[in-house]
Amino acid sequence: MNGHDLGPLPTDIDEVDAIARGALTKEELQNLLFDSLGLSKRECREMVNAIFEEMRVALEAGDAVKLEGFGRFQPKERPKRWARNLKSGEKIPISERRVVTFHPSKKLCANIDQQKPPPKPAHPRAS
């Protein structure tokens, strides 16, 4: 199944509300699957958890996770480096670590660019 099998993006206010709040949670994702696929809530929860578990296992193994039309999650090694404490000026070592980066697909970037939210009103600075 790919993203085209689920039909058009939701347009009613309740489903778009997750985007307005700034985050789509796993529970909301499970509920969206429940509403669109007609599976039981338990099956939807297991499906979402299985997908994220497979993604986690792949990333921990050092493999990239590519989702067509969405983007690519990729583990990346960050080398040891030095930072500076801005208050004291002291150099602080930052150990090497492994992080996950996300690279959105061109299609996702184009869709997001077309649906820019209206600019937020400027708030006057408190003196």
N, CA, C and O atoms as a DFTB+ gen file, in Angstrom:
508 C
 N C O
     1  1       0.846      -1.170       0.000
     2  2       0.000       0.000       0.000
     3  2       0.893       1.236       0.000
     4  3       1.869       1.307       0.747
     5  1       0.556       2.195      -0.832
     6  2       1.285       3.462      -0.803
     7  2       0.319       4.570      -0.439
     8  3      -0.870       4.317      -0.244
     9  1       0.805       5.777      -0.346
    10  2      -0.018       6.898       0.086
    11  2      -1.188       7.194      -0.823
    12  3      -2.156       7.825      -0.399
    13  1      -1.117       6.744      -2.083
    14  2      -2.201       7.011      -3.024
    15  2      -3.414       6.127      -2.759
    16  3      -4.523       6.464      -3.174
    17  1      -3.217       4.986      -2.067
    18  2      -4.306       4.062      -1.802
    19  2      -5.303       4.603      -0.781
    20  3      -6.445       4.148      -0.737
    21  1      -4.889       5.565       0.037
    22  2      -5.759       6.071       1.091
    23  2      -6.667       7.188       0.617
    24  3      -7.521       7.650       1.375
    25  1      -6.504       7.630      -0.614
    26  2      -7.355       8.678      -1.136
    27  2      -6.761      10.046      -0.880
    28  3      -5.604      10.162      -0.478
    29  1      -7.553      11.085      -1.115
    30  2      -7.042      12.452      -0.954
    31  2      -6.767      12.775       0.504
    32  3      -7.256      12.105       1.414
    33  1      -5.980      13.809       0.699
    34  2      -5.677      14.256       2.052
    35  2      -6.946      14.730       2.734
    36  3      -7.858      15.225       2.071
    37  1      -7.019      14.585       4.075
    38  2      -8.221      15.022       4.785
    39  2      -8.405      16.526       4.652
    40  3      -7.444      17.296       4.648
    41  1      -9.665      16.919       4.545
    42  2      -9.938      18.355       4.398
    43  2     -10.822      18.897       5.502
    44  3     -10.981      20.112       5.618
    45  1     -11.411      18.011       6.332
    46  2     -12.259      18.557       7.381
    47  2     -11.401      19.091       8.525
    48  3     -10.249      18.687       8.685
    49  1     -11.951      19.977       9.299
    50  2     -11.210      20.734      10.306
    51  2     -10.577      19.832      11.362
    52  3      -9.444      20.085      11.770
    53  1     -11.274      18.784      11.820
    54  2     -10.746      17.951      12.895
    55  2      -9.418      17.304      12.524
    56  3      -8.496      17.281      13.339
    57  1      -9.307      16.777      11.307
    58  2      -8.082      16.092      10.905
    59  2      -6.966      17.085      10.606
    60  3      -5.797      16.785      10.853
    61  1      -7.297      18.241      10.087
    62  2      -6.285      19.250       9.802
    63  2      -5.843      19.921      11.103
    64  3      -4.772      20.527      11.148
    65  1      -6.650      19.822      12.162
    66  2      -6.351      20.446      13.440
    67  2      -5.020      19.967      14.014
    68  3      -4.334      20.734      14.690
    69  1      -4.642      18.710      13.757
    70  2      -3.369      18.194      14.252
    71  2      -2.211      18.996      13.682
    72  3      -1.226      19.246      14.377
    73  1      -2.321      19.397      12.434
    74  2      -1.272      20.188      11.807
    75  2      -1.240      21.575      12.439
    76  3      -0.160      22.119      12.667
    77  1      -2.402      22.154      12.725
    78  2      -2.460      23.484      13.324
    79  2      -1.830      23.480      14.716
    80  3      -1.241      24.479      15.130
    81  1      -1.948      22.352      15.450
    82  2      -1.351      22.266      16.781
    83  2       0.155      22.055      16.703
    84  3       0.856      22.266      17.692
    85  1       0.658      21.645      15.558
    86  2       2.095      21.492      15.407
    87  2       2.592      20.068      15.485
    88  3       3.783      19.837      15.278
    89  1       1.734      19.095      15.775
    90  2       2.209      17.718      15.867
    91  2       1.074      16.740      15.583
    92  3      -0.068      16.952      15.990
    93  1       1.408      15.690      14.892
    94  2       0.496      14.578      14.673
    95  2       1.023      13.432      15.520
    96  3       2.126      12.943      15.277
    97  1       0.260      12.998      16.503
    98  2       0.724      11.965      17.429
    99  2       0.447      10.567      16.876
   100  3      -0.308      10.398      15.918
   101  1       1.079       9.568      17.503
   102  2       0.831       8.183      17.102
   103  2      -0.639       7.827      17.278
   104  3      -1.213       7.133      16.439
   105  1      -1.248       8.295      18.356
   106  2      -2.652       7.996      18.603
   107  2      -3.541       8.597      17.515
   108  3      -4.480       7.948      17.055
   109  1      -3.249       9.833      17.103
   110  2      -4.025      10.452      16.033
   111  2      -3.825       9.706      14.713
   112  3      -4.766       9.545      13.936
   113  1      -2.604       9.256      14.467
   114  2      -2.326       8.475      13.271
   115  2      -3.122       7.169      13.287
   116  3      -3.681       6.766      12.267
   117  1      -3.172       6.514      14.441
   118  2      -3.955       5.287      14.587
   119  2      -5.433       5.559      14.318
   120  3      -6.096       4.771      13.644
   121  1      -5.948       6.665      14.841
   122  2      -7.359       7.008      14.632
   123  2      -7.648       7.321      13.168
   124  3      -8.712       6.967      12.660
   125  1      -6.715       7.980      12.484
   126  2      -6.896       8.252      11.054
   127  2      -6.959       6.950      10.263
   128  3      -7.778       6.810       9.354
   129  1      -6.085       5.989      10.610
   130  2      -6.130       4.679       9.944
   131  2      -7.447       3.974      10.240
   132  3      -8.043       3.367       9.351
   133  1      -7.899       4.053      11.478
   134  2      -9.159       3.435      11.876
   135  2     -10.314       3.995      11.034
   136  3     -11.158       3.245      10.546
   137  1     -10.336       5.315      10.873
   138  2     -11.409       5.962      10.112
   139  2     -11.335       5.651       8.624
   140  3     -12.372       5.495       7.980
   141  1     -10.117       5.557       8.057
   142  2     -10.011       5.401       6.605
   143  2      -9.971       3.949       6.151
   144  3     -10.401       3.648       5.037
   145  1      -9.463       3.034       6.988
   146  2      -9.323       1.640       6.547
   147  2     -10.413       0.721       7.078
   148  3     -10.669      -0.332       6.494
   149  1     -11.053       1.100       8.168
   150  2     -12.113       0.270       8.717
   151  2     -11.608      -0.914       9.524
   152  3     -12.380      -1.824       9.827
   153  1     -10.318      -0.922       9.880
   154  2      -9.786      -1.969      10.742
   155  2     -10.149      -1.646      12.184
   156  3     -10.593      -0.537      12.485
   157  1      -9.959      -2.622      13.080
   158  2     -10.229      -2.347      14.491
   159  2      -9.157      -1.420      15.037
   160  3      -8.072      -1.301      14.467
   161  1      -9.474      -0.762      16.151
   162  2      -8.500       0.148      16.768
   163  2      -7.252      -0.624      17.190
   164  3      -6.139      -0.112      17.073
   165  1      -7.429      -1.848      17.680
   166  2      -6.292      -2.671      18.086
   167  2      -5.396      -2.977      16.888
   168  3      -4.171      -2.899      16.990
   169  1      -6.003      -3.323      15.759
   170  2      -5.221      -3.617      14.552
   171  2      -4.473      -2.371      14.066
   172  3      -3.321      -2.462      13.643
   173  1      -5.126      -1.219      14.128
   174  2      -4.477       0.026      13.712
   175  2      -3.313       0.365      14.635
   176  3      -2.254       0.785      14.171
   177  1      -3.506       0.184      15.950
   178  2      -2.432       0.444      16.913
   179  2      -1.255      -0.491      16.647
   180  3      -0.104      -0.052      16.648
   181  1      -1.535      -1.781      16.418
   182  2      -0.472      -2.745      16.144
   183  2       0.254      -2.414      14.840
   184  3       1.472      -2.567      14.750
   185  1      -0.495      -1.960      13.828
   186  2       0.106      -1.614      12.541
   187  2       1.063      -0.425      12.694
   188  3       2.197      -0.470      12.216
   189  1       0.602       0.629      13.357
   190  2       1.443       1.815      13.550
   191  2       2.671       1.455      14.376
   192  3       3.783       1.852      14.031
   193  1       2.485       0.706      15.466
   194  2       3.621       0.314      16.305
   195  2       4.601      -0.560      15.539
   196  3       5.811      -0.410      15.707
   197  1       4.110      -1.476      14.696
   198  2       4.994      -2.341      13.911
   199  2       5.808      -1.529      12.907
   200  3       6.991      -1.799      12.703
   201  1       5.185      -0.545      12.285
   202  2       5.902       0.302      11.316
   203  2       7.025       1.059      12.017
   204  3       8.161       1.070      11.542
   205  1       6.711       1.690      13.146
   206  2       7.739       2.446      13.860
   207  2       8.830       1.536      14.426
   208  3       9.997       1.926      14.473
   209  1       8.466       0.351      14.847
   210  2       9.459      -0.596      15.356
   211  2      10.430      -1.006      14.247
   212  3      11.638      -1.065      14.472
   213  1       9.905      -1.288      13.053
   214  2      10.780      -1.648      11.931
   215  2      11.683      -0.483      11.539
   216  3      12.850      -0.684      11.204
   217  1      11.150       0.716      11.581
   218  2      11.969       1.897      11.286
   219  2      13.077       2.036      12.330
   220  3      14.226       2.302      11.980
   221  1      12.740       1.857      13.606
   222  2      13.723       1.956      14.682
   223  2      14.833       0.928      14.519
   224  3      16.012       1.256      14.649
   225  1      14.457      -0.316      14.235
   226  2      15.441      -1.387      14.066
   227  2      16.379      -1.082      12.903
   228  3      17.591      -1.264      13.014
   229  1      15.821      -0.620      11.793
   230  2      16.639      -0.300      10.619
   231  2      17.610       0.834      10.928
   232  3      18.786       0.752      10.573
   233  1      17.138       1.884      11.582
   234  2      17.997       3.027      11.900
   235  2      19.089       2.638      12.893
   236  3      20.233       3.070      12.757
   237  1      18.744       1.831      13.882
   238  2      19.748       1.373      14.845
   239  2      20.807       0.510      14.179
   240  3      21.957       0.487      14.619
   241  1      20.429      -0.202      13.120
   242  2      21.382      -1.043      12.383
   243  2      22.226      -0.220      11.412
   244  3      23.135      -0.754      10.776
   245  1      21.933       1.071      11.294
   246  2      22.698       1.934      10.407
   247  2      22.120       2.052       9.013
   248  3      22.760       2.623       8.130
   249  1      20.921       1.526       8.793
   250  2      20.270       1.584       7.484
   251  2      19.385       2.821       7.378
   252  3      18.828       3.284       8.374
   253  1      19.262       3.343       6.177
   254  2      18.353       4.459       5.924
   255  2      16.934       3.917       5.768
   256  3      16.744       2.769       5.365
   257  1      15.951       4.738       6.085
   258  2      14.540       4.395       5.888
   259  2      14.008       5.367       4.852
   260  3      13.934       6.570       5.101
   261  1      13.633       4.841       3.679
   262  2      13.142       5.669       2.576
   263  2      11.652       5.451       2.417
   264  3      11.199       4.319       2.244
   265  1      10.887       6.534       2.475
   266  2       9.443       6.482       2.296
   267  2       9.091       7.292       1.056
   268  3       9.155       8.521       1.064
   269  1       8.724       6.595       0.001
   270  2       8.421       7.212      -1.298
   271  2       7.422       8.351      -1.147
   272  3       6.359       8.180      -0.551
   273  1       7.768       9.502      -1.686
   274  2       6.878      10.653      -1.656
   275  2       6.879      11.391      -0.335
   276  3       6.209      12.416      -0.205
   277  1       7.623      10.894       0.660
   278  2       7.670      11.547       1.965
   279  2       9.077      12.017       2.294
   280  3       9.304      13.207       2.511
   281  1      10.024      11.084       2.331
   282  2      11.391      11.482       2.623
   283  2      12.239      10.318       3.087
   284  3      11.837       9.158       3.003
   285  1      13.431      10.651       3.584
   286  2      14.402       9.634       3.979
   287  2      14.941       9.963       5.371
   288  3      15.404      11.077       5.617
   289  1      14.877       8.984       6.278
   290  2      15.507       9.071       7.585
   291  2      16.845       8.359       7.460
   292  3      16.907       7.244       6.943
   293  1      17.914       8.992       7.926
   294  2      19.234       8.410       7.730
   295  2      20.094       8.630       8.969
   296  3      20.213       9.757       9.450
   297  1      20.703       7.540       9.498
   298  2      21.615       7.713      10.620
   299  2      22.901       8.387      10.148
   300  3      23.357       8.162       9.027
   301  1      23.473       9.210      11.013
   302  2      24.677       9.938      10.637
   303  2      25.605      10.000      11.844
   304  3      25.158      10.230      12.968
   305  1      26.887       9.795      11.608
   306  2      27.885       9.890      12.672
   307  2      28.324      11.343      12.810
   308  3      28.719      11.969      11.827
   309  1      28.258      11.871      14.004
   310  2      28.763      13.218      14.277
   311  2      30.103      13.071      15.001
   312  3      30.173      12.409      16.036
   313  1      31.154      13.674      14.474
   314  2      32.464      13.524      15.104
   315  2      32.566      14.327      16.403
   316  3      31.757      15.215      16.673
   317  1      33.585      13.988      17.196
   318  2      33.860      14.751      18.411
   319  2      34.214      16.174      18.001
   320  3      34.875      16.397      16.987
   321  1      33.759      17.137      18.809
   322  2      34.062      18.528      18.502
   323  2      34.108      19.324      19.790
   324  3      33.769      18.833      20.867
   325  1      34.533      20.554      19.648
   326  2      34.609      21.455      20.793
   327  2      33.533      22.525      20.654
   328  3      33.282      23.034      19.562
   329  1      32.907      22.854      21.771
   330  2      31.944      23.953      21.820
   331  2      32.447      24.949      22.857
   332  3      33.423      24.688      23.560
   333  1      31.791      26.063      22.943
   334  2      32.226      27.085      23.893
   335  2      31.034      27.500      24.758
   336  3      29.950      27.785      24.250
   337  1      31.259      27.527      26.082
   338  2      30.265      28.044      27.008
   339  2      30.230      29.556      26.809
   340  3      31.229      30.240      27.032
   341  1      29.079      30.071      26.389
   342  2      28.989      31.491      26.047
   343  2      29.164      32.411      27.253
   344  3      29.633      33.539      27.098
   345  1      28.801      31.956      28.446
   346  2      28.940      32.798      29.635
   347  2      30.388      32.868      30.118
   348  3      30.899      33.948      30.413
   349  1      31.046      31.703      30.198
   350  2      32.403      31.688      30.758
   351  2      33.489      31.697      29.690
   352  3      34.642      32.014      29.984
   353  1      33.130      31.350      28.442
   354  2      34.134      31.280      27.389
   355  2      34.931      29.980      27.411
   356  3      35.824      29.780      26.587
   357  1      34.606      29.090      28.361
   358  2      35.312      27.817      28.508
   359  2      35.012      26.878      27.342
   360  3      33.875      26.791      26.877
   361  1      36.053      26.172      26.872
   362  2      35.857      25.162      25.831
   363  2      35.297      23.895      26.465
   364  3      35.755      23.453      27.518
   365  1      34.294      23.321      25.800
   366  2      33.635      22.117      26.304
   367  2      33.704      21.041      25.227
   368  3      33.294      21.280      24.091
   369  1      34.227      19.839      25.572
   370  2      34.249      18.781      24.560
   371  2      32.857      18.168      24.378
   372  3      32.147      17.918      25.352
   373  1      32.487      17.934      23.140
   374  2      31.234      17.238      22.825
   375  2      31.639      15.928      22.165
   376  3      32.284      15.921      21.116
   377  1      31.258      14.825      22.788
   378  2      31.686      13.523      22.304
   379  2      31.027      13.179      20.969
   380  3      30.002      13.747      20.593
   381  1      31.648      12.231      20.266
   382  2      31.049      11.795      19.010
   383  2      29.750      11.081      19.322
   384  3      29.596      10.471      20.380
   385  1      28.832      11.165      18.398
   386  2      27.525      10.548      18.611
   387  2      26.887      10.239      17.270
   388  3      27.328      10.696      16.215
   389  1      25.845       9.456      17.355
   390  2      25.098       9.073      16.173
   391  2      23.724       9.722      16.255
   392  3      23.039       9.610      17.272
   393  1      23.323      10.397      15.190
   394  2      22.031      11.073      15.147
   395  2      21.260      10.601      13.920
   396  3      21.824       9.978      13.020
   397  1      19.973      10.903      13.894
   398  2      19.141      10.583      12.734
   399  2      18.780      11.897      12.059
   400  3      18.307      12.830      12.708
   401  1      19.003      11.961      10.761
   402  2      18.626      13.140       9.988
   403  2      17.434      12.787       9.104
   404  3      17.238      11.629       8.734
   405  1      16.649      13.795       8.777
   406  2      15.507      13.599       7.888
   407  2      15.688      14.492       6.678
   408  3      15.981      15.680       6.809
   409  1      15.512      13.916       5.499
   410  2      15.599      14.648       4.233
   411  2      14.258      14.507       3.528
   412  3      13.951      13.428       3.019
   413  1      13.444      15.567       3.482
   414  2      12.131      15.462       2.836
   415  2      12.271      15.262       1.330
   416  3      13.233      15.726       0.717
   417  1      11.303      14.567       0.744
   418  2      11.305      14.353      -0.700
   419  2      10.941      15.653      -1.406
   420  3      10.374      16.564      -0.804
   421  1      11.273      15.725      -2.680
   422  2      10.927      16.911      -3.468
   423  2       9.419      17.102      -3.514
   424  3       8.922      18.228      -3.480
   425  1       8.695      15.982      -3.593
   426  2       7.236      16.046      -3.650
   427  2       6.671      16.642      -2.356
   428  3       5.782      17.492      -2.403
   429  1       7.182      16.200      -1.205
   430  2       6.715      16.730       0.077
   431  2       7.046      18.213       0.199
   432  3       6.218      19.006       0.645
   433  1       8.256      18.578      -0.199
   434  2       8.651      19.999      -0.142
   435  2       7.737      20.850      -1.013
   436  3       7.332      21.940      -0.609
   437  1       7.410      20.361      -2.203
   438  2       6.541      21.111      -3.106
   439  2       5.141      21.257      -2.510
   440  3       4.544      22.330      -2.588
   441  1       4.615      20.181      -1.913
   442  2       3.281      20.231      -1.305
   443  2       3.250      21.189      -0.120
   444  3       2.287      21.937       0.047
   445  1       4.288      21.171       0.697
   446  2       4.345      22.062       1.853
   447  2       4.464      23.506       1.392
   448  3       3.838      24.397       1.965
   449  1       5.269      23.740       0.354
   450  2       5.479      25.093      -0.148
   451  2       4.181      25.679      -0.709
   452  3       3.951      26.884      -0.603
   453  1       3.333      24.834      -1.305
   454  2       2.065      25.313      -1.867
   455  2       1.071      25.674      -0.776
   456  3       0.189      26.504      -1.001
   457  1       1.191      25.073       0.399
   458  2       0.207      25.282       1.459
   459  2       0.818      26.044       2.627
   460  3       0.680      25.632       3.779
   461  1       1.483      27.138       2.341
   462  2       2.085      27.945       3.393
   463  2       0.994      28.533       4.274
   464  3       0.005      29.060       3.766
   465  1       1.165      28.448       5.603
   466  2       0.173      29.064       6.486
   467  2       0.281      30.583       6.416
   468  3       1.331      31.112       6.049
   469  1      -0.789      31.286       6.762
   470  2      -0.713      32.753       6.743
   471  2       0.316      33.216       7.764
   472  3       0.513      32.555       8.783
   473  1       0.973      34.339       7.505
   474  2       1.977      34.824       8.457
   475  2       1.347      35.144       9.792
   476  3       0.219      35.630       9.862
   477  1       2.104      34.859      10.878
   478  2       1.619      35.148      12.214
   479  2       1.760      36.648      12.473
   480  3       2.722      37.269      12.022
   481  1       0.801      37.229      13.201
   482  2       0.913      38.662      13.484
   483  2       2.118      38.929      14.376
   484  3       2.430      38.138      15.266
   485  1       2.780      40.031      14.134
   486  2       3.949      40.392      14.921
   487  2       3.515      40.867      16.293
   488  3       2.576      41.653      16.427
   489  1       4.214      40.378      17.316
   490  2       3.936      40.816      18.676
   491  2       4.935      41.896      19.054
   492  3       6.134      41.741      18.820
   493  1       4.455      42.990      19.635
   494  2       5.403      44.036      20.046
   495  2       6.286      43.508      21.172
   496  3       5.823      42.776      22.047
   497  1       7.535      43.880      21.142
   498  2       8.486      43.434      22.156
   499  2       8.205      44.153      23.468
   500  3       7.907      45.347      23.499
   501  1       8.311      43.387      24.551
   502  2       8.124      43.986      25.870
   503  2       9.382      44.764      26.235
   504  3      10.491      44.291      25.985
   505  1       9.231      45.925      26.811
   506  2      10.392      46.746      27.168
   507  2      10.844      46.448      28.565
   508  3      11.811      47.044      29.041
